[in-house]
Amino acid sequence: MVKKTTAKDGDHVVTMREVAKAAGVSIKTVSNVVNDYEFVSDATRAKVHKAIDELGYVINVSARNLRRGSAGIIALAIPDLQLSYFAQLSSLIITEAKKLGLRVIVEPTLYSREGELDALHGSQTAMVDGLIYSPLELGPDDAAEVEVDYPLVLIGERIFTDKVDHIATENVEGAKRATSYLLQTGCKRVAVVGVHPGEEVGSAALRFRGYREALEEAGVPFDPALVVPSIMWHRNDGVAAMNTLLDSGVRPDGVVALNDMLASGVMHSIQMHDLRIPEDISVIGFDNSDDSQYLSPALTSIAPGLEAVARLSVRALKNHGGVAKADLGKENLPALEQGLPNLLQHVENITTVYHLPCVVAINAFPTDTKAELDLVESKCRELGVNVRLSEVWAKGGEGGEALAREVIRLCEQPNDFTFAYDDGLSIEEINLAMIQNLKEQAGIHSELVGSVIDAVAEVIHSEDEVEIYTSGATNIFRYPELSNNGKASELISTFEEKQQLSDLVNQTLENSDNKGIQVYIGQETPIQSMKDCSVVTATYELGEGLQGTIGIIGPKRMDYENVLKTLKTLTEQLDEIYNRNKK
C-alpha cells in the first residue's frame, strides 16, 4: 500500500513525477491524464488515477490556468552562481529577458542530481512560463525526465534528447583552436587540465575531444601523462591539478585549461613553482570571463559566444507554444498564438529588412481546425502578407499548386531587395589580413571557404587608401612595464583609434629611405604612447604599385633577432604568394 502524503499533511507535496513513478508511466502521460487529453488508453488512465488517489496528488488548478496563460516569469536552472561562466550567463539571460518584458527566477542546482530533478519537476514550475535548463548530472538514461508539460529549453552540452529545444556552444572547435594556437606558437608538450574521466556528453568531454583533434591534425603524439583530471572547475581545483602535474616531474610548455577559473589556478601554481608565463609555460583558458584580462599576465581565452546562447534561449522560450508533439491534434488557439511571433518575425524580416515579397505556406494536416488556419492567416494579413495552404500531405502534388502559383507570381513582381547590413566591405577594404581571418573563422569548413576566398582574392587589388589591422594587442600587457593602468590605457586607445598607427605606416611608405626593415626603440618611436615600446616594421613590394607594411610592437627587451627573422620570412612568403597568384 502506498502511503498517502499531501499538502494537507504539512510534510510533503506530491509531485507529478512521483505519480508517474507509482503508475509506471512517463510524466507526460500523467500530464495528459490530468489535462484530460483523449489520446490515452483506458487502462493507462486507470493506472494514473489510481496512483493519484493513493498518493493524494492534488491538481493546482489556478497554477495550471496561469501556465496556459502568461505569468511573465521564466526560470533559469544552473549548477552554480559562483562560477564566472554561469554568473555571466545568468546576467545575459536576465538582460535578454527584460527586453521581452520577462522576469527571471534563478535556481542553482548545486551540482546535484536531486537539485536538477527538482528544478524540472518541483511545484515552482507551475508558476512560470517556461524553464531554461543547464544540467550537469543528468545523462542519456534520463531523457524521459525532460519530457515535461511546459516550455523547456536546454542549454549546455549534455545533448541526450531531440525532443526539446537545445542551444549549445562550439566546445569542440573552441578547444581545438586553443590547442592549435599553443602548438603554432611553438609549444611541443601541451597539457590539458579539467578533464572528467569517463564523461561522454558534457563540456569537459567535448573540449577534451577538441584538444585531441588538434594534436592529431598537427601530427603531435597524444601523451596521457599530460592529461590532468579535475571534477570541479574552480580556482583551487586548477591549483591542485597543476601542482599534481608539476610535482610529478612532468613539465609541459603549454596548458589548455578547460575554463578560465581553472586557468587562473594553473597560472598561480606555475608562478609558485618559480616558472614564468609564457616564457616557460604558456596558458590558454576557455570562456573569456570578464576577469581574465586582469590576471597578471593577462589570460588568453576562447570566447564561447554566451551572448548568442542567452539571446537564442530566451527567444526560443518566449516563442514556444508549450504544446507537446503528442497533443498537437487537439485545437489550442492560445498555444498557437503564443508560437506565432517566431513566424511573424521571419515575415517582417523578409518584407521590411530585405524588402522582398513574401508568401506564408501553411502545411495543412487533417487535425488542423478552421479556427487555427484562420488565426494564422489573419495574423499574416495584418502584415500585408498572403497565405496559401499547402495540402501536399493529403493531396500530393495537386495540394501544392496554389502555393506554387503564388510563388511564381511573386517572383515575377518587381522588388527592392536590400542587404540587411550596410557596413559591408568595399573592394579596397579586402586585404590579406582580412582574408586570413575569414579562413580561420571557417573552422571545419576552412578548406572549402579558403578555396573560394583565394579565387576571389586573385581578382582584387587594393589601391590608394591605407587600412590598419591589429591582432594580439592584449598580449603586450603580459609585460609588467607595459601593464600599469596609465600606459595600458594609452596603448589600448592607440590600437583602437589606429590613426597614429596609420600615420606611422604612411610615413614609412612615403619615405624612400625606409624600404626593408626598420627598428624604432623607445624614444625613437614616432608614436608618443609607445615610447616604452619597440616597433619593428617591414615594407614590401607586391608589384603594380602596391606596397604594404607589417609591424610588430613589443617591449624594449623583445628578442630582436627572432623578430627580424620572422618579418623577413613573412615578407618573402607574401611576395612568393603574390607572384604565384599572378602566374
C-alpha positions in Angstrom: 0.0 0.0 0.0 1.4 3.4 -1.0 1.5 6.0 1.8 -0.7 9.0 1.1 1.1 12.3 1.7 -0.4 15.5 0.6 -0.1 19.2 1.2 -2.7 18.8 4.0 -0.3 16.7 6.0 2.2 19.6 6.0 5.1 17.1 5.4 5.3 16.7 1.6 3.6 17.9 -1.6 3.2 15.1 -4.0 4.7 15.9 -7.4 3.6 14.7 -10.9 6.9 12.8 -11.1 6.0 10.7 -8.1 2.7 9.9 -9.6 4.4 8.8 -12.8 6.8 6.6 -11.0 4.0 4.9 -9.0 1.9 4.3 -12.1 4.8 3.1 -14.1 4.3 5.7 -16.9 6.0 8.9 -18.1 5.5 12.3 -16.6 4.0 13.4 -19.9 1.4 10.6 -19.7 0.4 11.8 -16.2 0.1 15.3 -17.6 -2.1 14.1 -20.4 -4.4 12.3 -18.0 -4.6 15.3 -15.6 -5.5 17.6 -18.6 -8.0 15.1 -19.9 -6.4 14.6 -23.3 -8.1 11.9 -25.4 -5.0 10.1 -26.6 -4.6 7.9 -23.5 -5.8 4.3 -23.2 -8.5 3.5 -20.6 -6.1 1.1 -18.9 -3.3 3.7 -18.6 -5.8 6.3 -17.5 -7.0 4.0 -14.7 -3.4 3.3 -13.5 -2.7 7.0 -13.3 -5.9 7.8 -11.5 -5.2 5.0 -9.0 -1.7 6.4 -8.3 -3.2 9.9 -7.9 -5.7 8.6 -5.4 -3.2 6.6 -3.4 -0.6 9.3 -3.2 -3.1 12.1 -2.7 -1.8 14.2 -5.6 -3.7 17.5 -5.8 -4.1 19.3 -9.1 -3.2 23.0 -8.7 -6.0 24.4 -11.0 -5.0 28.0 -10.6 -1.4 27.3 -11.4 -2.3 25.3 -14.4 -4.5 28.0 -15.7 -1.7 30.5 -15.1 0.6 28.3 -17.2 -1.8 28.2 -20.0 -1.8 32.0 -20.0 1.3 34.0 -19.2 2.9 34.8 -15.9 5.6 36.9 -17.5 8.2 34.9 -15.5 10.7 32.3 -16.7 13.0 30.2 -14.6 16.8 29.6 -15.1 18.3 26.5 -13.5 22.1 26.4 -13.5 24.6 24.4 -11.4 26.4 27.3 -9.7 26.3 31.1 -9.4 29.9 31.3 -8.1 31.5 30.2 -11.4 32.0 33.3 -13.5 30.7 31.4 -16.6 27.3 30.8 -15.1 27.2 34.2 -13.4 27.9 35.9 -16.7 25.4 33.7 -18.5 22.7 34.5 -15.9 23.3 38.2 -16.2 23.0 38.0 -20.0 19.8 35.9 -19.9 18.2 38.4 -17.4 19.1 41.2 -19.8 17.6 39.5 -22.8 14.5 38.6 -20.8 14.0 42.2 -19.8 14.0 43.2 -23.5 11.0 40.9 -24.0 9.2 42.0 -20.8 10.1 38.9 -18.9 11.4 38.4 -15.3 13.8 35.6 -14.4 14.0 33.4 -11.4 17.5 31.9 -11.0 17.7 28.5 -9.2 21.2 27.0 -8.6 21.1 23.2 -8.7 24.4 22.9 -6.8 25.8 20.1 -8.9 23.4 17.6 -7.6 21.1 15.2 -9.4 18.4 15.9 -6.8 18.6 19.6 -7.5 18.4 19.2 -11.2 15.3 16.9 -10.9 13.6 19.3 -8.5 14.2 22.1 -11.0 12.4 20.1 -13.6 9.5 18.7 -11.5 9.2 20.8 -8.4 6.0 22.7 -7.6 7.7 26.0 -8.6 7.4 25.0 -12.3 3.7 25.6 -12.2 4.2 29.3 -11.6 6.5 30.1 -14.6 6.0 30.3 -18.3 9.0 28.1 -19.0 12.4 26.9 -17.9 15.9 27.5 -19.3 17.8 24.5 -18.0 21.5 23.7 -17.8 22.0 20.1 -16.4 25.3 18.6 -15.5 24.3 15.4 -13.7 21.5 14.1 -16.0 22.5 11.9 -18.9 21.2 9.7 -21.8 19.3 7.5 -19.3 17.3 10.5 -18.1 15.8 11.5 -21.5 12.3 10.9 -20.1 12.9 13.4 -17.3 12.9 16.3 -19.7 9.6 15.3 -21.2 7.7 17.9 -19.2 4.3 19.6 -19.8 5.7 23.2 -20.1 8.1 25.0 -22.4 11.7 23.9 -21.9 15.0 25.0 -23.5 18.2 23.0 -22.7 21.5 24.9 -22.7 24.9 23.4 -22.4 26.4 20.3 -23.9 24.6 17.4 -22.4 22.8 16.5 -25.6 20.8 13.3 -24.9 17.4 14.0 -26.4 16.0 15.6 -29.5 12.5 16.2 -28.0 13.2 19.7 -26.7 15.0 22.8 -28.0 18.7 22.7 -27.3 21.3 25.5 -27.6 25.0 24.8 -27.2 28.3 26.4 -27.7 31.1 25.1 -30.0 33.1 23.4 -27.4 35.0 21.0 -29.7 36.0 23.7 -32.1 36.9 26.2 -29.3 39.2 23.7 -27.5 40.7 22.7 -30.9 41.6 26.3 -31.7 43.0 26.8 -28.2 45.3 23.8 -28.6 46.3 24.7 -32.1 47.2 28.2 -31.0 49.7 26.9 -28.5 51.2 24.5 -31.0 51.5 27.2 -33.6 53.3 29.5 -31.1 56.0 26.8 -30.6 54.7 24.6 -27.8 55.7 21.0 -28.1 54.2 19.4 -24.9 50.7 20.8 -24.3 48.8 19.6 -21.2 45.0 19.8 -20.7 43.6 20.5 -17.3 40.0 19.8 -16.2 39.2 16.5 -17.9 36.3 14.4 -16.5 37.3 10.7 -16.9 34.6 8.7 -18.5 32.4 11.6 -19.4 30.8 11.4 -22.9 28.3 14.2 -23.3 29.4 17.2 -21.1 31.6 20.3 -21.7 34.7 18.5 -20.4 34.3 15.6 -22.8 33.7 17.9 -25.8 36.6 20.2 -25.0 38.9 17.2 -24.4 37.9 15.9 -27.9 38.8 19.3 -29.4 42.2 19.0 -27.7 42.8 15.5 -29.1 41.7 16.6 -32.6 44.2 19.5 -32.6 47.0 17.2 -31.6 46.1 14.7 -34.3 45.9 17.3 -37.1 49.3 18.8 -36.0 50.9 15.3 -36.0 51.7 15.6 -32.3 51.5 12.3 -30.4 49.0 12.1 -27.6 50.6 11.7 -24.2 48.3 10.5 -21.4 50.8 12.0 -18.8 49.7 15.5 -20.0 46.0 14.9 -19.2 45.1 16.2 -15.8 41.6 15.5 -14.5 39.6 17.8 -12.2 36.0 17.1 -11.4 35.3 20.7 -10.3 36.4 23.7 -12.2 37.2 26.3 -9.5 40.5 28.2 -9.0 41.6 25.9 -6.2 41.0 22.9 -8.4 43.2 24.4 -11.1 46.0 25.0 -8.5 45.7 21.4 -7.2 45.7 19.9 -10.7 48.7 21.9 -11.9 50.6 21.2 -8.6 50.0 17.5 -9.1 51.3 17.6 -12.7 54.4 19.7 -11.9 55.2 17.8 -8.7 55.1 14.5 -10.6 58.1 15.7 -12.7 56.0 16.2 -15.9 56.9 19.6 -17.4 54.7 20.9 -20.2 55.4 24.0 -22.2 51.8 24.8 -22.7 48.5 24.3 -20.9 44.9 24.3 -22.2 42.6 24.9 -19.2 39.0 23.9 -19.8 37.7 27.0 -18.2 39.1 30.4 -17.1 38.9 29.7 -13.3 41.0 26.5 -13.8 43.4 28.6 -15.9 43.7 31.2 -13.1 44.6 28.4 -10.7 47.0 26.9 -13.1 48.8 30.2 -13.5 49.1 30.6 -9.8 50.6 27.1 -9.5 53.1 27.8 -12.3 54.3 31.0 -10.6 54.5 29.3 -7.2 56.9 26.8 -8.8 59.1 29.8 -9.9 58.2 29.4 -13.5 57.4 32.2 -15.9 54.3 32.7 -18.1 54.6 32.5 -21.1 58.3 32.1 -21.3 58.4 28.7 -19.5 54.8 27.6 -19.8 52.0 29.2 -21.9 48.4 29.1 -20.7 45.1 29.5 -22.5 41.7 29.3 -21.0 38.1 28.9 -22.1 35.0 31.1 -21.6 36.7 34.5 -21.9 35.4 35.6 -18.5 35.4 39.3 -17.5 38.3 38.9 -15.1 40.6 37.0 -17.4 42.2 40.2 -18.7 43.0 41.4 -15.2 45.3 38.5 -14.4 49.0 39.0 -14.5 49.9 38.3 -17.2 46.6 38.7 -18.9 45.0 35.4 -19.9 44.3 34.5 -23.5 40.9 32.8 -23.6 38.4 31.3 -26.0 35.1 33.2 -26.2 32.1 30.7 -26.2 29.5 33.1 -27.5 27.5 33.4 -24.3 25.6 36.5 -25.7 24.2 34.3 -28.5 23.3 31.5 -26.1 21.4 33.9 -23.9 19.6 35.6 -26.7 18.5 32.4 -28.5 17.5 30.6 -25.4 15.2 33.4 -24.1 13.6 33.9 -27.6 13.1 30.2 -28.1 11.3 30.0 -24.8 9.3 33.2 -25.5 8.1 31.9 -28.9 7.3 28.4 -27.7 3.7 27.4 -27.8 4.2 25.0 -25.0 2.4 22.0 -26.5 3.9 18.6 -26.8 4.0 16.7 -30.1 1.5 14.2 -28.8 -1.0 16.9 -28.1 -0.9 18.7 -31.4 -4.1 17.1 -32.7 -6.2 19.0 -30.2 -7.2 22.6 -31.1 -5.4 25.0 -28.9 -5.6 28.6 -30.2 -3.8 30.2 -27.2 -0.8 28.0 -27.7 -0.9 28.7 -31.5 -1.0 32.4 -30.9 1.9 32.1 -28.4 4.1 30.4 -31.0 3.2 32.8 -33.9 5.7 35.6 -33.0 8.5 33.5 -34.4 6.8 33.1 -37.8 5.8 36.8 -37.8 9.3 37.9 -37.1 10.6 36.0 -40.1 7.9 37.6 -42.2 8.8 41.0 -41.0 12.5 40.5 -41.8 11.7 39.4 -45.3 9.4 42.3 -46.1 10.8 45.2 -44.1 14.5 44.3 -43.9 15.2 42.6 -47.2 12.2 44.4 -49.0 11.1 41.2 -50.7 7.6 40.0 -51.4 6.6 37.1 -49.2 4.0 34.3 -49.0 3.4 32.1 -45.9 2.8 28.4 -46.7 0.7 26.6 -44.2 1.3 22.9 -44.2 -2.3 21.8 -43.6 -2.9 18.5 -41.9 -6.2 16.7 -41.2 -6.1 17.6 -37.5 -5.8 21.3 -38.2 -9.0 23.2 -37.5 -10.5 26.0 -39.4 -10.1 28.3 -36.4 -6.4 27.6 -36.3 -5.9 28.2 -40.0 -7.9 31.4 -39.9 -5.8 32.6 -37.0 -2.5 32.2 -38.9 -4.0 33.8 -42.0 -5.3 36.8 -40.1 -2.0 37.5 -38.3 -0.1 37.3 -41.6 -2.6 39.6 -43.4 -2.1 42.2 -40.7 1.5 42.4 -42.1 0.2 42.6 -45.6 1.4 39.1 -46.5 -0.6 36.5 -48.5 -1.2 33.0 -47.1 -1.6 29.8 -49.1 -2.5 26.3 -47.9 -0.1 23.5 -48.8 -2.1 20.3 -48.7 0.7 18.1 -50.2 0.4 15.7 -47.3 -3.2 14.8 -48.1 -3.4 15.5 -51.9 0.1 15.0 -53.2 1.3 17.4 -56.0 -2.2 18.7 -56.5 -2.2 20.1 -53.0 0.8 22.3 -53.7 -0.5 24.0 -56.9 -2.0 27.1 -55.2 1.2 27.7 -53.3 3.4 27.2 -56.4 1.3 29.7 -58.5 1.6 32.3 -55.8 5.4 31.9 -55.6 5.7 32.2 -59.3 3.6 35.4 -59.3 5.7 37.0 -56.6 8.9 36.1 -58.4 7.6 38.0 -61.4 6.9 41.1 -59.4 9.5 44.0 -59.1 11.3 44.1 -55.8 13.6 46.4 -54.0 16.0 43.8 -52.5 18.2 45.3 -49.8 21.0 43.7 -47.8 20.4 43.6 -44.1 23.6 45.4 -43.2 25.1 48.5 -44.8 28.6 48.1 -43.4 29.9 45.5 -45.9 33.4 45.8 -47.1 34.4 47.5 -50.3 37.0 46.0 -52.6 39.5 48.4 -51.2 38.9 47.1 -47.7 39.6 43.5 -48.6 43.2 42.6 -47.9 45.4 39.6 -46.9 44.8 40.1 -43.2 41.0 40.0 -43.6 41.2 37.0 -45.9 43.3 35.1 -43.4 40.8 36.0 -40.6 37.9 34.6 -42.7 39.7 31.4 -43.3 40.4 30.9 -39.5 36.8 31.6 -38.7 35.6 29.0 -41.1 36.5 26.2 -38.7 35.8 22.7 -40.2 34.8 24.4 -43.5 38.1 26.2 -43.8 39.3 24.2 -46.8 36.2 24.9 -48.9 35.9 28.5 -47.7 39.6 29.1 -48.3 39.4 27.9 -51.9 36.5 30.3 -52.6 38.2 33.2 -50.9 41.5 32.6 -52.7 39.7 32.6 -56.0 38.1 36.0 -55.2 41.3 37.4 -53.9 43.0 36.8 -57.3 40.9 39.5 -58.9 41.1 42.0 -56.1 43.7 44.7 -55.9 43.9 47.3 -53.1 44.5 50.8 -54.3 45.3 54.1 -52.6 43.8 54.0 -49.1 45.7 52.7 -46.2 43.9 50.3 -43.8 45.3 49.3 -40.4 44.7 45.8 -38.9 45.8 44.8 -35.5 46.0 41.4 -33.9 47.1 40.1 -30.5 47.1 43.5 -28.9 46.4 42.3 -25.4 49.5 40.1 -25.4 51.6 43.2 -24.9 50.2 43.6 -21.4 51.9 40.4 -20.3 55.0 42.5 -19.7 54.9 44.3 -16.3 56.5 47.5 -17.7 53.5 48.0 -20.0 50.7 46.8 -17.8 50.1 49.6 -15.4 46.8 51.4 -15.8 48.1 54.6 -17.4 50.3 53.0 -20.0 47.8 50.3 -20.8 45.0 52.9 -21.3 47.2 54.8 -23.8 48.2 51.8 -25.7 44.6 50.5 -25.9 43.5 53.9 -27.3 46.3 53.8 -29.9 45.3 50.3 -31.0 41.6 51.1 -31.2 41.7 54.5 -32.8 44.5 53.5 -35.2 45.1 57.0 -36.5 48.6 57.1 -35.1 49.4 53.7 -36.5 48.1 54.9 -39.9 50.4 57.9 -39.7 53.3 55.6 -38.9 52.6 53.4 -41.9 52.1 56.3 -44.3 55.4 57.8 -43.0 57.2 54.6 -43.7 55.7 54.1 -47.1 56.4 57.7 -48.2 60.0 57.7 -47.1 62.1 56.1 -49.9 64.9 55.6 -47.3 62.6 53.3 -45.2 62.5 50.3 -47.5 63.0 46.9 -46.0 63.1 46.5 -42.2 63.0 49.5 -39.8 63.6 49.3 -36.0 62.3 52.0 -33.6 63.4 51.6 -29.9 62.0 53.6 -27.1 62.2 57.4 -27.7 62.9 56.7 -31.4 59.3 55.5 -31.9 57.2 58.2 -33.7 54.1 57.4 -31.6 54.2 59.1 -28.2 52.2 56.4 -26.4 54.8 53.8 -27.5 57.9 55.5 -26.0 58.3 52.5 -23.7 58.0 50.0 -26.6 59.9 48.9 -29.6 58.4 49.0 -33.1 59.8 46.9 -35.9 58.3 47.4 -39.5 58.9 45.7 -42.8 57.9 47.3 -46.1 57.4 45.0 -49.1 56.6 45.4 -52.8 53.7 43.5 -54.4 54.1 44.9 -57.8 51.8 47.1 -59.9 52.4 50.0 -57.5 51.2 48.0 -54.5 53.0 48.3 -51.1 52.4 47.0 -47.7 53.9 47.4 -44.2 53.9 44.8 -41.5 54.8 45.9 -37.9 55.5 44.1 -34.6 55.1 46.1 -31.4 56.6 44.8 -28.2 58.7 45.8 -25.1 62.1 47.3 -25.5 63.5 44.0 -24.3 62.0 42.0 -27.2 64.0 39.3 -29.0 65.1 41.4 -31.9 66.9 38.6 -33.7 63.8 36.4 -33.9 61.5 39.3 -34.7 63.7 40.4 -37.6 64.0 36.8 -38.9 60.2 36.4 -38.6 59.4 39.6 -40.5 61.9 38.8 -43.3 60.4 35.3 -43.7 56.9 36.7 -43.8 57.6 39.3 -46.4 59.3 36.7 -48.6 56.3 34.5 -48.3 53.9 37.3 -49.2 56.0 38.1 -52.3 56.0 34.4 -53.3 52.3 34.1 -52.8 51.6 37.2 -54.8 53.9 36.2 -57.7 52.4 32.7 -57.7 48.9 34.0 -57.9 49.8 36.3 -60.9 51.1 33.3 -62.9 
